[in-house]
């Protein structure tokens, strides 16, 4: 009788260990996915900044050309 109960207890402990391990697994997986999402969101921002910088340089270049042509 005790052997049967011990086997049931071992099975329950195994399931408990697996569930505990899976909780950590999903938590780390979630962190990795959040990092990937942050990186993907940062890409368009960087591209937009570069585009704005180019526009500023074009405006300066146009202004200097206009200044040279008027002189």
C-alpha positions in Angstrom: 0.0 0.0 0.0 2.8 2.4 0.9 4.6 1.6 -2.3 1.6 2.6 -4.3 1.3 5.9 -2.5 5.0 6.6 -2.9 4.7 6.1 -6.7 1.8 8.5 -6.8 3.7 11.0 -4.8 6.7 10.6 -7.2 4.5 11.2 -10.2 3.0 14.3 -8.6 6.5 15.6 -7.8 7.6 15.0 -11.4 4.6 16.9 -12.7 5.3 19.7 -10.2 8.9 19.9 -11.3 7.9 20.0 -15.0 5.3 22.7 -14.4 7.9 24.7 -12.4 10.5 24.4 -15.2 7.9 25.3 -17.8 7.0 28.5 -15.9 10.7 29.6 -16.2 10.8 28.5 -19.8 7.9 30.6 -20.8 9.1 33.5 -18.7 12.4 33.6 -20.5 10.8 33.0 -23.8 8.5 36.0 -23.1 11.5 38.2 -22.2 13.2 37.3 -25.5 10.1 38.1 -27.5 9.7 41.4 -25.8 13.4 42.3 -26.6 12.8 41.3 -30.3 9.7 43.5 -30.4 11.6 46.5 -28.9 14.3 46.0 -31.5 11.8 45.9 -34.3 10.0 49.0 -33.1 13.4 50.8 -32.9 14.2 50.2 -36.6 11.5 52.5 -38.0 12.4 55.2 -35.5 16.1 55.1 -36.6 15.0 55.2 -40.2 12.8 58.2 -39.5 15.6 60.0 -37.7 18.0 59.4 -40.6 15.3 60.7 -43.1 14.9 63.9 -41.0 18.6 64.4 -40.8 18.9 64.1 -44.6 16.0 66.6 -45.0 17.8 69.1 -42.8 21.0 68.7 -44.8 19.0 69.2 -48.1 17.5 72.4 -46.7 20.9 73.7 -45.7 22.3 72.8 -49.1 19.4 74.5 -50.9 19.8 77.6 -48.7 23.5 77.8 -49.4 22.9 77.3 -53.2 20.3 80.0 -53.1 22.6 82.3 -51.2 25.4 81.7 -53.8 23.1 82.3 -56.8 21.8 85.5 -55.4 25.3 86.9 -54.7 
